[in-house]
Amino acid sequence: MFHATMRSAIDDARTLAQLDDLSRTIWQAHAAETVTDAEAQGLAEALHTRRSAVREAVAPVGIPLGRNDAVPAEAPPAGP
């Protein structure tokens, strides 16, 4: 039951923070011997796959790479 619940939670996770919490829960359950090595490993692999999908869906915020508009260009000399 734990395995099915965690699998569903992994599929429903939308943020990296949620996935981090799930990872912690899985390994705490493993330490308490609630899940076997194989089950914990399978869930960890599902987490890794989901984490990659979440990272790909994240849209960058701010100045695009390769642009340095945050620093104004030097003004040309004013005199002859």
SEFIZA-3560 file (N, C-alpha, C; in Angstrom, 3 decimals):
REM SEFIZA-3560
<numar><xx>0.822</xx><yy>-1.188</yy><zz>0.000</zz><atom>N</atom></numar>
<numar><xx>0.000</xx><yy>0.000</yy><zz>0.000</zz><atom>CA</atom></numar>
<numar><xx>0.872</xx><yy>1.259</yy><zz>0.000</zz><atom>C</atom></numar>
<numar><xx>1.927</xx><yy>1.268</yy><zz>0.783</zz><atom>N</atom></numar>
<numar><xx>2.837</xx><yy>2.410</yy><zz>0.813</zz><atom>CA</atom></numar>
<numar><xx>3.403</xx><yy>2.652</yy><zz>-0.573</zz><atom>C</atom></numar>
<numar><xx>3.797</xx><yy>1.567</yy><zz>-1.225</zz><atom>N</atom></numar>
<numar><xx>4.399</xx><yy>1.672</yy><zz>-2.550</zz><atom>CA</atom></numar>
<numar><xx>3.428</xx><yy>2.334</yy><zz>-3.531</zz><atom>C</atom></numar>
<numar><xx>2.192</xx><yy>1.905</yy><zz>-3.569</zz><atom>N</atom></numar>
<numar><xx>1.195</xx><yy>2.466</yy><zz>-4.495</zz><atom>CA</atom></numar>
<numar><xx>0.900</xx><yy>3.929</yy><zz>-4.162</zz><atom>C</atom></numar>
<numar><xx>0.826</xx><yy>4.239</yy><zz>-2.886</zz><atom>N</atom></numar>
<numar><xx>0.565</xx><yy>5.618</yy><zz>-2.464</zz><atom>CA</atom></numar>
<numar><xx>1.707</xx><yy>6.535</yy><zz>-2.876</zz><atom>C</atom></numar>
<numar><xx>2.929</xx><yy>6.082</yy><zz>-2.652</zz><atom>N</atom></numar>
<numar><xx>4.092</xx><yy>6.893</yy><zz>-3.012</zz><atom>CA</atom></numar>
<numar><xx>4.203</xx><yy>7.055</yy><zz>-4.522</zz><atom>C</atom></numar>
<numar><xx>3.922</xx><yy>6.007</yy><zz>-5.250</zz><atom>N</atom></numar>
<numar><xx>3.986</xx><yy>6.065</yy><zz>-6.713</zz><atom>CA</atom></numar>
<numar><xx>3.000</xx><yy>7.112</yy><zz>-7.241</zz><atom>C</atom></numar>
<numar><xx>1.803</xx><yy>7.125</yy><zz>-6.671</zz><atom>N</atom></numar>
<numar><xx>0.794</xx><yy>8.099</yy><zz>-7.061</zz><atom>CA</atom></numar>
<numar><xx>1.244</xx><yy>9.519</yy><zz>-6.689</zz><atom>C</atom></numar>
<numar><xx>1.814</xx><yy>9.684</yy><zz>-5.510</zz><atom>N</atom></numar>
<numar><xx>2.292</xx><yy>10.994</yy><zz>-5.060</zz><atom>CA</atom></numar>
<numar><xx>3.414</xx><yy>11.498</yy><zz>-5.959</zz><atom>C</atom></numar>
<numar><xx>4.287</xx><yy>10.608</yy><zz>-6.390</zz><atom>N</atom></numar>
<numar><xx>5.386</xx><yy>10.984</yy><zz>-7.296</zz><atom>CA</atom></numar>
<numar><xx>4.815</xx><yy>11.471</yy><zz>-8.620</zz><atom>C</atom></numar>
<numar><xx>3.847</xx><yy>10.747</yy><zz>-9.147</zz><atom>N</atom></numar>
<numar><xx>3.239</xx><yy>11.138</yy><zz>-10.424</zz><atom>CA</atom></numar>
<numar><xx>2.514</xx><yy>12.471</yy><zz>-10.325</zz><atom>C</atom></numar>
<numar><xx>1.964</xx><yy>12.784</yy><zz>-9.148</zz><atom>N</atom></numar>
<numar><xx>1.205</xx><yy>14.017</yy><zz>-8.963</zz><atom>CA</atom></numar>
<numar><xx>2.071</xx><yy>15.214</yy><zz>-8.566</zz><atom>C</atom></numar>
<numar><xx>3.321</xx><yy>14.988</yy><zz>-8.173</zz><atom>N</atom></numar>
<numar><xx>4.196</xx><yy>16.071</yy><zz>-7.710</zz><atom>CA</atom></numar>
<numar><xx>4.451</xx><yy>17.061</yy><zz>-8.838</zz><atom>C</atom></numar>
<numar><xx>4.417</xx><yy>18.350</yy><zz>-8.489</zz><atom>N</atom></numar>
<numar><xx>4.599</xx><yy>19.405</yy><zz>-9.482</zz><atom>CA</atom></numar>
<numar><xx>5.840</xx><yy>20.252</yy><zz>-9.239</zz><atom>C</atom></numar>
<numar><xx>6.468</xx><yy>20.104</yy><zz>-8.065</zz><atom>N</atom></numar>
<numar><xx>7.646</xx><yy>20.923</yy><zz>-7.763</zz><atom>CA</atom></numar>
<numar><xx>8.789</xx><yy>20.038</yy><zz>-7.283</zz><atom>C</atom></numar>
<numar><xx>9.998</xx><yy>20.577</yy><zz>-7.395</zz><atom>N</atom></numar>
<numar><xx>11.170</xx><yy>19.853</yy><zz>-6.909</zz><atom>CA</atom></numar>
<numar><xx>11.123</xx><yy>19.708</yy><zz>-5.393</zz><atom>C</atom></numar>
<numar><xx>10.559</xx><yy>20.690</yy><zz>-4.692</zz><atom>N</atom></numar>
<numar><xx>10.446</xx><yy>20.608</yy><zz>-3.232</zz><atom>CA</atom></numar>
<numar><xx>9.530</xx><yy>19.450</yy><zz>-2.834</zz><atom>C</atom></numar>
<numar><xx>8.439</xx><yy>19.258</yy><zz>-3.557</zz><atom>N</atom></numar>
<numar><xx>7.552</xx><yy>18.126</yy><zz>-3.269</zz><atom>CA</atom></numar>
<numar><xx>8.289</xx><yy>16.804</yy><zz>-3.485</zz><atom>C</atom></numar>
<numar><xx>9.056</xx><yy>16.744</yy><zz>-4.548</zz><atom>N</atom></numar>
<numar><xx>9.807</xx><yy>15.517</yy><zz>-4.833</zz><atom>CA</atom></numar>
<numar><xx>10.876</xx><yy>15.266</yy><zz>-3.774</zz><atom>C</atom></numar>
<numar><xx>11.508</xx><yy>16.317</yy><zz>-3.277</zz><atom>N</atom></numar>
<numar><xx>12.486</xx><yy>16.163</yy><zz>-2.203</zz><atom>CA</atom></numar>
<numar><xx>11.831</xx><yy>15.594</yy><zz>-0.942</zz><atom>C</atom></numar>
<numar><xx>10.641</xx><yy>16.095</yy><zz>-0.620</zz><atom>N</atom></numar>
<numar><xx>9.912</xx><yy>15.589</yy><zz>0.549</zz><atom>CA</atom></numar>
<numar><xx>9.554</xx><yy>14.116</yy><zz>0.374</zz><atom>C</atom></numar>
<numar><xx>9.118</xx><yy>13.756</yy><zz>-0.811</zz><atom>N</atom></numar>
<numar><xx>8.772</xx><yy>12.361</yy><zz>-1.085</zz><atom>CA</atom></numar>
<numar><xx>10.005</xx><yy>11.464</yy><zz>-0.979</zz><atom>C</atom></numar>
<numar><xx>11.122</xx><yy>11.943</yy><zz>-1.476</zz><atom>N</atom></numar>
<numar><xx>12.360</xx><yy>11.180</yy><zz>-1.398</zz><atom>CA</atom></numar>
<numar><xx>12.737</xx><yy>10.915</yy><zz>0.059</zz><atom>C</atom></numar>
<numar><xx>12.636</xx><yy>11.957</yy><zz>0.869</zz><atom>N</atom></numar>
<numar><xx>12.931</xx><yy>11.810</yy><zz>2.304</zz><atom>CA</atom></numar>
<numar><xx>12.016</xx><yy>10.768</yy><zz>2.943</zz><atom>C</atom></numar>
<numar><xx>10.734</xx><yy>10.827</yy><zz>2.599</zz><atom>N</atom></numar>
<numar><xx>9.758</xx><yy>9.890</yy><zz>3.157</zz><atom>CA</atom></numar>
<numar><xx>10.069</xx><yy>8.454</yy><zz>2.743</zz><atom>C</atom></numar>
<numar><xx>10.442</xx><yy>8.278</yy><zz>1.501</zz><atom>N</atom></numar>
<numar><xx>10.769</xx><yy>6.937</yy><zz>1.005</zz><atom>CA</atom></numar>
<numar><xx>11.952</xx><yy>6.350</yy><zz>1.770</zz><atom>C</atom></numar>
<numar><xx>13.010</xx><yy>7.132</yy><zz>1.925</zz><atom>N</atom></numar>
<numar><xx>14.205</xx><yy>6.595</yy><zz>2.581</zz><atom>CA</atom></numar>
<numar><xx>14.016</xx><yy>6.455</yy><zz>4.086</zz><atom>C</atom></numar>
<numar><xx>13.138</xx><yy>7.257</yy><zz>4.677</zz><atom>N</atom></numar>
<numar><xx>12.802</xx><yy>7.050</yy><zz>6.083</zz><atom>CA</atom></numar>
<numar><xx>12.017</xx><yy>5.756</yy><zz>6.243</zz><atom>C</atom></numar>
<numar><xx>11.121</xx><yy>5.477</yy><zz>5.312</zz><atom>N</atom></numar>
<numar><xx>10.369</xx><yy>4.218</yy><zz>5.338</zz><atom>CA</atom></numar>
<numar><xx>11.307</xx><yy>3.033</yy><zz>5.128</zz><atom>C</atom></numar>
<numar><xx>12.284</xx><yy>3.208</yy><zz>4.283</zz><atom>N</atom></numar>
<numar><xx>13.265</xx><yy>2.138</yy><zz>4.057</zz><atom>CA</atom></numar>
<numar><xx>14.071</xx><yy>1.870</yy><zz>5.328</zz><atom>C</atom></numar>
<numar><xx>14.474</xx><yy>2.953</yy><zz>6.000</zz><atom>N</atom></numar>
<numar><xx>15.234</xx><yy>2.800</yy><zz>7.242</zz><atom>CA</atom></numar>
<numar><xx>14.398</xx><yy>2.111</yy><zz>8.321</zz><atom>C</atom></numar>
<numar><xx>13.084</xx><yy>2.365</yy><zz>8.301</zz><atom>N</atom></numar>
<numar><xx>12.180</xx><yy>1.738</yy><zz>9.273</zz><atom>CA</atom></numar>
<numar><xx>11.740</xx><yy>0.345</yy><zz>8.814</zz><atom>C</atom></numar>
<numar><xx>12.287</xx><yy>-0.099</yy><zz>7.673</zz><atom>N</atom></numar>
<numar><xx>11.995</xx><yy>-1.412</yy><zz>7.090</zz><atom>CA</atom></numar>
<numar><xx>10.528</xx><yy>-1.581</yy><zz>6.718</zz><atom>C</atom></numar>
<numar><xx>9.916</xx><yy>-0.467</yy><zz>6.299</zz><atom>N</atom></numar>
<numar><xx>8.539</xx><yy>-0.500</yy><zz>5.815</zz><atom>CA</atom></numar>
<numar><xx>8.504</xx><yy>-0.907</yy><zz>4.348</zz><atom>C</atom></numar>
<numar><xx>9.559</xx><yy>-0.576</yy><zz>3.622</zz><atom>N</atom></numar>
<numar><xx>9.681</xx><yy>-0.971</yy><zz>2.214</zz><atom>CA</atom></numar>
<numar><xx>10.995</xx><yy>-1.729</yy><zz>2.031</zz><atom>C</atom></numar>
<numar><xx>11.013</xx><yy>-2.599</yy><zz>1.053</zz><atom>N</atom></numar>
<numar><xx>12.213</xx><yy>-3.389</yy><zz>0.773</zz><atom>CA</atom></numar>
<numar><xx>13.213</xx><yy>-2.550</yy><zz>-0.020</zz><atom>C</atom></numar>
<numar><xx>14.418</xx><yy>-3.088</yy><zz>-0.160</zz><atom>N</atom></numar>
<numar><xx>15.444</xx><yy>-2.419</yy><zz>-0.967</zz><atom>CA</atom></numar>
<numar><xx>14.952</xx><yy>-2.205</yy><zz>-2.394</zz><atom>C</atom></numar>
<numar><xx>14.362</xx><yy>-3.252</yy><zz>-2.968</zz><atom>N</atom></numar>
<numar><xx>13.903</xx><yy>-3.176</yy><zz>-4.354</zz><atom>CA</atom></numar>
<numar><xx>12.789</xx><yy>-2.148</yy><zz>-4.518</zz><atom>C</atom></numar>
<numar><xx>11.853</xx><yy>-2.093</yy><zz>-3.578</zz><atom>N</atom></numar>
<numar><xx>10.770</xx><yy>-1.117</yy><zz>-3.665</zz><atom>CA</atom></numar>
<numar><xx>11.309</xx><yy>0.312</yy><zz>-3.537</zz><atom>C</atom></numar>
<numar><xx>12.206</xx><yy>0.526</yy><zz>-2.582</zz><atom>N</atom></numar>
<numar><xx>12.789</xx><yy>1.854</yy><zz>-2.395</zz><atom>CA</atom></numar>
<numar><xx>13.563</xx><yy>2.274</yy><zz>-3.639</zz><atom>C</atom></numar>
<numar><xx>14.304</xx><yy>1.353</yy><zz>-4.217</zz><atom>N</atom></numar>
<numar><xx>15.063</xx><yy>1.654</yy><zz>-5.422</zz><atom>CA</atom></numar>
<numar><xx>14.139</xx><yy>1.988</yy><zz>-6.586</zz><atom>C</atom></numar>
<numar><xx>13.058</xx><yy>1.236</yy><zz>-6.734</zz><atom>N</atom></numar>
<numar><xx>12.091</xx><yy>1.506</yy><zz>-7.795</zz><atom>CA</atom></numar>
<numar><xx>11.447</xx><yy>2.870</yy><zz>-7.644</zz><atom>C</atom></numar>
<numar><xx>11.099</xx><yy>3.222</yy><zz>-6.410</zz><atom>N</atom></numar>
<numar><xx>10.520</xx><yy>4.537</yy><zz>-6.156</zz><atom>CA</atom></numar>
<numar><xx>11.541</xx><yy>5.644</yy><zz>-6.397</zz><atom>C</atom></numar>
<numar><xx>12.790</xx><yy>5.402</yy><zz>-6.028</zz><atom>N</atom></numar>
<numar><xx>13.848</xx><yy>6.390</yy><zz>-6.256</zz><atom>CA</atom></numar>
<numar><xx>14.050</xx><yy>6.622</yy><zz>-7.757</zz><atom>C</atom></numar>
<numar><xx>13.964</xx><yy>5.571</yy><zz>-8.542</zz><atom>N</atom></numar>
<numar><xx>14.096</xx><yy>5.712</yy><zz>-9.991</zz><atom>CA</atom></numar>
<numar><xx>12.917</xx><yy>6.496</yy><zz>-10.574</zz><atom>C</atom></numar>
<numar><xx>11.716</xx><yy>6.241</yy><zz>-10.053</zz><atom>N</atom></numar>
<numar><xx>10.540</xx><yy>6.992</yy><zz>-10.501</zz><atom>CA</atom></numar>
<numar><xx>10.695</xx><yy>8.472</yy><zz>-10.132</zz><atom>C</atom></numar>
<numar><xx>11.233</xx><yy>8.735</yy><zz>-8.945</zz><atom>N</atom></numar>
<numar><xx>11.497</xx><yy>10.111</yy><zz>-8.516</zz><atom>CA</atom></numar>
<numar><xx>12.473</xx><yy>10.793</yy><zz>-9.461</zz><atom>C</atom></numar>
<numar><xx>13.523</xx><yy>10.103</yy><zz>-9.827</zz><atom>N</atom></numar>
<numar><xx>14.538</xx><yy>10.665</yy><zz>-10.718</zz><atom>CA</atom></numar>
<numar><xx>13.913</xx><yy>11.037</yy><zz>-12.072</zz><atom>C</atom></numar>
<numar><xx>13.096</xx><yy>10.140</yy><zz>-12.598</zz><atom>N</atom></numar>
<numar><xx>12.435</xx><yy>10.389</yy><zz>-13.878</zz><atom>CA</atom></numar>
<numar><xx>11.499</xx><yy>11.588</yy><zz>-13.781</zz><atom>C</atom></numar>
<numar><xx>10.721</xx><yy>11.636</yy><zz>-12.697</zz><atom>N</atom></numar>
<numar><xx>9.772</xx><yy>12.741</yy><zz>-12.507</zz><atom>CA</atom></numar>
<numar><xx>10.506</xx><yy>14.061</yy><zz>-12.301</zz><atom>C</atom></numar>
<numar><xx>11.614</xx><yy>14.013</yy><zz>-11.560</zz><atom>N</atom></numar>
<numar><xx>12.409</xx><yy>15.214</yy><zz>-11.308</zz><atom>CA</atom></numar>
<numar><xx>12.929</xx><yy>15.793</yy><zz>-12.634</zz><atom>C</atom></numar>
<numar><xx>13.356</xx><yy>14.931</yy><zz>-13.536</zz><atom>N</atom></numar>
<numar><xx>13.829</xx><yy>15.394</yy><zz>-14.846</zz><atom>CA</atom></numar>
<numar><xx>12.704</xx><yy>16.072</yy><zz>-15.618</zz><atom>C</atom></numar>
<numar><xx>11.501</xx><yy>15.500</yy><zz>-15.553</zz><atom>N</atom></numar>
<numar><xx>10.353</xx><yy>16.080</yy><zz>-16.250</zz><atom>CA</atom></numar>
<numar><xx>9.985</xx><yy>17.440</yy><zz>-15.657</zz><atom>C</atom></numar>
<numar><xx>10.045</xx><yy>17.560</yy><zz>-14.341</zz><atom>N</atom></numar>
<numar><xx>9.718</xx><yy>18.835</yy><zz>-13.687</zz><atom>CA</atom></numar>
<numar><xx>10.752</xx><yy>19.887</yy><zz>-14.066</zz><atom>C</atom></numar>
<numar><xx>12.022</xx><yy>19.505</yy><zz>-14.088</zz><atom>N</atom></numar>
<numar><xx>13.073</xx><yy>20.465</yy><zz>-14.458</zz><atom>CA</atom></numar>
<numar><xx>12.907</xx><yy>20.959</yy><zz>-15.882</zz><atom>C</atom></numar>
<numar><xx>12.515</xx><yy>20.078</yy><zz>-16.789</zz><atom>N</atom></numar>
<numar><xx>12.321</xx><yy>20.480</yy><zz>-18.187</zz><atom>CA</atom></numar>
<numar><xx>11.152</xx><yy>21.444</yy><zz>-18.331</zz><atom>C</atom></numar>
<numar><xx>10.162</xx><yy>21.324</yy><zz>-17.447</zz><atom>N</atom></numar>
<numar><xx>8.965</xx><yy>22.164</yy><zz>-17.528</zz><atom>CA</atom></numar>
<numar><xx>9.174</xx><yy>23.543</yy><zz>-16.907</zz><atom>C</atom></numar>
<numar><xx>10.266</xx><yy>23.724</yy><zz>-16.177</zz><atom>N</atom></numar>
<numar><xx>10.517</xx><yy>24.998</yy><zz>-15.512</zz><atom>CA</atom></numar>
<numar><xx>10.946</xx><yy>26.034</yy><zz>-16.552</zz><atom>C</atom></numar>
<numar><xx>10.233</xx><yy>27.159</yy><zz>-16.569</zz><atom>N</atom></numar>
<numar><xx>10.569</xx><yy>28.239</yy><zz>-17.501</zz><atom>CA</atom></numar>
<numar><xx>11.536</xx><yy>29.192</yy><zz>-16.816</zz><atom>C</atom></numar>
<numar><xx>12.610</xx><yy>29.560</yy><zz>-17.482</zz><atom>N</atom></numar>
<numar><xx>13.553</xx><yy>30.490</yy><zz>-16.880</zz><atom>CA</atom></numar>
<numar><xx>12.913</xx><yy>31.853</yy><zz>-16.641</zz><atom>C</atom></numar>
<numar><xx>13.335</xx><yy>32.486</yy><zz>-15.578</zz><atom>N</atom></numar>
<numar><xx>12.817</xx><yy>33.802</yy><zz>-15.219</zz><atom>CA</atom></numar>
<numar><xx>13.987</xx><yy>34.767</yy><zz>-15.198</zz><atom>C</atom></numar>
<numar><xx>13.780</xx><yy>35.968</yy><zz>-15.711</zz><atom>N</atom></numar>
<numar><xx>14.849</xx><yy>36.959</yy><zz>-15.668</zz><atom>CA</atom></numar>
<numar><xx>15.476</xx><yy>37.162</yy><zz>-17.027</zz><atom>C</atom></numar>
<numar><xx>16.721</xx><yy>37.541</yy><zz>-17.002</zz><atom>N</atom></numar>
<numar><xx>17.456</xx><yy>37.855</yy><zz>-18.217</zz><atom>CA</atom></numar>
<numar><xx>17.888</xx><yy>36.553</yy><zz>-18.886</zz><atom>C</atom></numar>
<numar><xx>17.591</xx><yy>36.390</yy><zz>-20.167</zz><atom>N</atom></numar>
<numar><xx>18.014</xx><yy>35.187</yy><zz>-20.877</zz><atom>CA</atom></numar>
<numar><xx>19.541</xx><yy>35.049</yy><zz>-20.879</zz><atom>C</atom></numar>
<numar><xx>20.013</xx><yy>33.835</yy><zz>-20.920</zz><atom>N</atom></numar>
<numar><xx>21.449</xx><yy>33.593</yy><zz>-20.971</zz><atom>CA</atom></numar>
<numar><xx>22.054</xx><yy>34.262</yy><zz>-22.198</zz><atom>C</atom></numar>
<numar><xx>23.248</xx><yy>34.754</yy><zz>-22.045</zz><atom>N</atom></numar>
<numar><xx>23.934</xx><yy>35.383</yy><zz>-23.159</zz><atom>CA</atom></numar>
<numar><xx>23.664</xx><yy>36.868</yy><zz>-23.281</zz><atom>C</atom></numar>
<numar><xx>22.754</xx><yy>37.375</yy><zz>-22.479</zz><atom>N</atom></numar>
<numar><xx>22.472</xx><yy>38.814</yy><zz>-22.509</zz><atom>CA</atom></numar>
<numar><xx>22.904</xx><yy>39.405</yy><zz>-21.176</zz><atom>C</atom></numar>
<numar><xx>23.431</xx><yy>40.578</yy><zz>-21.233</zz><atom>N</atom></numar>
<numar><xx>23.914</xx><yy>41.224</yy><zz>-20.022</zz><atom>CA</atom></numar>
<numar><xx>23.308</xx><yy>42.625</yy><zz>-19.917</zz><atom>C</atom></numar>
<numar><xx>21.996</xx><yy>42.713</yy><zz>-20.021</zz><atom>N</atom></numar>
<numar><xx>21.308</xx><yy>44.001</yy><zz>-19.952</zz><atom>CA</atom></numar>
<numar><xx>21.262</xx><yy>44.558</yy><zz>-18.540</zz><atom>C</atom></numar>
<numar><xx>21.621</xx><yy>43.771</yy><zz>-17.560</zz><atom>N</atom></numar>
<numar><xx>21.565</xx><yy>44.238</yy><zz>-16.186</zz><atom>CA</atom></numar>
<numar><xx>22.658</xx><yy>45.286</yy><zz>-15.934</zz><atom>C</atom></numar>
<numar><xx>23.721</xx><yy>45.238</yy><zz>-16.748</zz><atom>N</atom></numar>
<numar><xx>24.805</xx><yy>46.189</yy><zz>-16.593</zz><atom>CA</atom></numar>
<numar><xx>24.758</xx><yy>47.125</yy><zz>-17.796</zz><atom>C</atom></numar>
<numar><xx>24.546</xx><yy>48.418</yy><zz>-17.566</zz><atom>N</atom></numar>
<numar><xx>24.461</xx><yy>49.344</yy><zz>-18.707</zz><atom>CA</atom></numar>
<numar><xx>25.797</xx><yy>49.446</yy><zz>-19.438</zz><atom>C</atom></numar>
<numar><xx>25.699</xx><yy>49.669</yy><zz>-20.724</zz><atom>N</atom></numar>
<numar><xx>26.911</xx><yy>49.832</yy><zz>-21.536</zz><atom>CA</atom></numar>
<numar><xx>27.565</xx><yy>51.168</yy><zz>-21.190</zz><atom>C</atom></numar>
<numar><xx>28.854</xx><yy>51.245</yy><zz>-21.396</zz><atom>N</atom></numar>
<numar><xx>29.562</xx><yy>52.500</yy><zz>-21.122</zz><atom>CA</atom></numar>
<numar><xx>29.116</xx><yy>53.545</yy><zz>-22.151</zz><atom>C</atom></numar>
<numar><xx>28.979</xx><yy>54.754</yy><zz>-21.670</zz><atom>N</atom></numar>
<numar><xx>28.609</xx><yy>55.860</yy><zz>-22.564</zz><atom>CA</atom></numar>
<numar><xx>29.834</xx><yy>56.264</yy><zz>-23.383</zz><atom>C</atom></numar>
<numar><xx>29.618</xx><yy>56.658</yy><zz>-24.628</zz><atom>N</atom></numar>
<numar><xx>30.758</xx><yy>57.103</yy><zz>-25.445</zz><atom>CA</atom></numar>
<numar><xx>31.332</xx><yy>58.388</yy><zz>-24.870</zz><atom>C</atom></numar>
<numar><xx>32.594</xx><yy>58.647</yy><zz>-25.117</zz><atom>N</atom></numar>
<numar><xx>33.208</xx><yy>59.874</yy><zz>-24.611</zz><atom>CA</atom></numar>
<numar><xx>32.439</xx><yy>61.106</yy><zz>-25.086</zz><atom>C</atom></numar>
<numar><xx>32.321</xx><yy>62.117</yy><zz>-24.239</zz><atom>N</atom></numar>
<numar><xx>31.528</xx><yy>63.305</yy><zz>-24.542</zz><atom>CA</atom></numar>
<numar><xx>32.314</xx><yy>64.371</yy><zz>-25.318</zz><atom>C</atom></numar>
<numar><xx>33.600</xx><yy>64.383</yy><zz>-25.246</zz><atom>N</atom></numar>
<numar><xx>34.376</xx><yy>65.459</yy><zz>-25.878</zz><atom>CA</atom></numar>
<numar><xx>35.216</xx><yy>64.987</yy><zz>-27.028</zz><atom>C</atom></numar>
<numar><xx>35.898</xx><yy>65.982</yy><zz>-27.667</zz><atom>N</atom></numar>
<numar><xx>36.768</xx><yy>65.639</yy><zz>-28.797</zz><atom>CA</atom></numar>
<numar><xx>38.031</xx><yy>64.913</yy><zz>-28.382</zz><atom>C</atom></numar>
//
